[in-house]
Amino acid sequence: MINKKFREKLAKHQKTCQAMQERCHIGHEVKCTGICDGMTSTKLEYVSTVRLTLDGVTDDGSRPPKPVDIDVEMGELEGSTDNLLMGFPDIVRLAVKFYEDADGNVWVEFEKLGITLLAVSPTAGQ
């Protein structure tokens, strides 16, 4: 998923507009449901293909791997709390793993891409 307003900002910004690859209108009604009964979202009207550039890091300070570009199809969801939310089937296709190191840092490994990212959390730097 991609927050609709965030997608519009990416498309307008000089440094990120090239990340917006394609935008298609959905021909039928699609809504998301929540984990609680009755929790629904606004209607999804568009799907955008977004090119994400992943800049890998290593926890031991060695030379990081070369950045990797991936194209991900994301439904545009108005009012979503996350700007970008990658889920199934992409996390399976890319063999995504999450783990915590001894210092409490959370790492995200994209095994099929050979790249590891340091996760940013609300408590980072506290």
Sequence and secondary structure as in RCSB ss.txt:
>XXXX:A:sequence
MINKKFREKLAKHQKTCQAMQERCHIGHEVKCTGICDGMTSTKLEYVSTVRLTLDGVTDDGSRPPKPVDIDVEMG
ELEGSTDNLLMGFPDIVRLAVKFYEDADGNVWVEFEKLGITLLAVSPTAGQ
>XXXX:A:secstr
 EEHHHHHHHHHSTTTGGGEEEEEEEEEEE  B SSTT B   EEEEEEEEEEE    TT       EEEEEEEE
EETT SSSB   TTHHHHTTEEEEE TTS EEEEEGGGTEEEE   TTTT 
